[in-house]
C-alpha cells in the first residue's frame, strides 16, 4: 500500500508540472508582444533622453535648451531626428 501512495504522489507531481508548463507557455505566448513593445518603448525613451541631453549640450553654447522629461524623451525616441527638429522648432516658435 505504501508503494501505491508514492506512485499517486509522483503522478500528481508530474501532472502538476505539465499543467504549470502548459499555462506558463500560454502566458508567454500571450505576453510576448506586449513585453517586447514595452521594452522597445523604454529603450527608445532612453535613447531619446540621451539625444535631448546632447541637443541641450550643444544648445548651451547658443543659449538654447529643451526640457528633458518622459514625454519629450519618448517623442525624440520614436520620431528620431525629425522629432528633435520638431521640438527645436516648437521651442523657438512658441
C-alpha positions, 0 to 999 in steps of 0.5 A: 500500500505504501508503494501505491501512495508514492506512485499517486504522489509522483503522478500528481507531481508530474501532472502538476508540472505539465499543467504549470508548463502548459499555462506558463507557455500560454502566458508567454505566448500571450505576453510576448508582444506586449513585453517586447513593445514595452521594452522597445518603448523604454529603450527608445525613451532612453535613447531619446533622453540621451539625444535631448541631453546632447541637443541641450549640450550643444544648445548651451553654447547658443543659449538654447535648451529643451526640457528633458522629461518622459514625454519629450524623451519618448517623442525624440525616441520614436520620431528620431531626428525629425522629432528633435527638429520638431521640438527645436522648432516648437521651442523657438516658435512658441 
